[in-house]
Amino acid sequence: MSFPALICVPAGGCSSLHSRTFQRHLRDAGFTSILVPDLPCLNCEPPIKTILDDVAVTRECIQGALSRDEDVVLVLHSASAIIGSAAMKGYLKEECEEEGRG
């Protein structure tokens, strides 16, 4: 059985370090686990980054998995639900199949 790639997006205000233990458990269970790196607007001084920068970083992780023909499931919590939902725009399986992209 082939598992989808699980992409973990850090919650707002949390660094990716908070998700590393969770990610290790996923890998031990046989999942491909991809951790989105620290989001650009996390601790950005001066605050010149926006949520759109966070969405762009998340989309890059999604695109990487899709380019390897992996199905993707996002693991989201708190503010990352907004970021992840925006990042998935255009990547729903049905949308890709209708457009001949998968």
C-alpha positions as CSV (number, residue, x, y, z in Angstrom):
1,M,0.0,0.0,0.0
2,S,1.3,3.4,-0.9
3,F,0.9,6.2,1.6
4,P,0.5,9.8,0.6
5,A,3.2,12.3,1.4
6,L,2.2,14.1,4.6
7,I,3.2,17.8,4.5
8,C,3.4,19.3,8.0
9,V,2.9,23.1,8.1
10,P,3.9,24.8,11.4
11,A,1.3,26.6,13.3
12,G,1.5,30.4,13.5
13,G,4.2,31.5,15.8
14,C,5.8,28.1,16.0
15,S,9.1,27.1,14.4
16,S,9.5,23.8,12.5
17,L,11.4,22.4,15.5
18,H,8.0,21.9,17.3
19,S,7.0,19.4,14.6
20,R,10.2,17.3,14.3
21,T,9.2,14.7,16.9
22,F,5.8,14.3,15.2
23,Q,7.5,14.0,11.9
24,R,9.8,11.3,13.2
25,H,6.8,9.2,14.4
26,L,5.2,9.6,11.0
27,R,8.3,8.3,9.2
28,D,8.7,5.4,11.6
29,A,5.1,4.4,10.7
30,G,6.1,4.3,7.0
31,F,4.8,7.7,5.8
32,T,6.8,10.2,3.7
33,S,6.8,13.2,5.9
34,I,7.8,16.6,4.7
35,L,8.2,19.5,7.1
36,V,7.7,23.0,5.7
37,P,10.6,25.0,6.9
38,D,10.2,27.9,9.2
39,L,7.6,30.2,7.6
40,P,9.1,33.5,6.3
41,C,6.9,35.8,8.5
42,L,7.9,34.0,11.7
43,N,10.0,36.4,13.8
44,C,10.6,38.6,10.8
45,E,12.2,41.9,11.9
46,P,11.2,44.3,10.6
47,P,7.9,42.7,9.7
48,I,8.3,42.8,5.9
49,K,7.0,39.4,5.1
50,T,3.3,38.5,4.8
51,I,1.1,35.4,4.9
52,L,1.5,35.3,1.1
53,D,5.2,34.5,1.6
54,D,4.2,31.7,3.9
55,V,1.8,30.4,1.3
56,A,4.6,30.5,-1.4
57,V,7.0,28.4,0.8
58,T,4.2,25.9,1.4
59,R,3.3,25.7,-2.3
60,E,7.0,24.9,-3.1
61,C,6.8,21.8,-0.7
62,I,3.5,20.7,-2.3
63,Q,4.9,21.1,-5.8
64,G,8.0,19.1,-4.9
65,A,5.9,16.1,-3.7
66,L,3.6,16.3,-6.7
67,S,6.5,16.4,-9.1
68,R,7.5,13.0,-7.7
69,D,4.0,11.8,-8.4
70,E,3.1,11.6,-4.7
71,D,-0.4,12.2,-3.4
72,V,-0.3,14.9,-0.7
73,V,-2.1,15.3,2.6
74,L,-1.5,18.5,4.5
75,V,-1.2,18.3,8.3
76,L,-2.4,21.7,9.6
77,H,-3.1,23.3,12.9
78,S,-4.3,26.7,14.0
79,A,-3.1,29.5,11.6
80,S,-1.4,27.0,9.3
81,A,-4.9,25.9,8.2
82,I,-5.3,29.3,6.5
83,I,-1.8,29.0,4.9
84,G,-2.3,25.4,3.8
85,S,-5.8,26.0,2.4
86,A,-4.4,28.9,0.3
87,A,-1.4,26.9,-0.8
88,M,-3.5,24.0,-2.1
89,K,-5.5,26.2,-4.4
90,G,-5.3,24.5,-7.8
91,Y,-3.9,21.3,-6.5
92,L,-7.0,19.4,-5.5
93,K,-6.8,15.9,-7.0
94,E,-10.1,16.4,-9.0
95,E,-8.8,19.7,-10.4
96,C,-5.5,18.2,-11.5
97,E,-7.3,15.2,-13.1
98,E,-9.7,17.4,-15.0
99,E,-6.8,19.5,-16.4
100,G,-4.8,16.4,-17.3
101,R,-2.1,17.1,-14.6
102,G,-2.5,13.8,-12.7
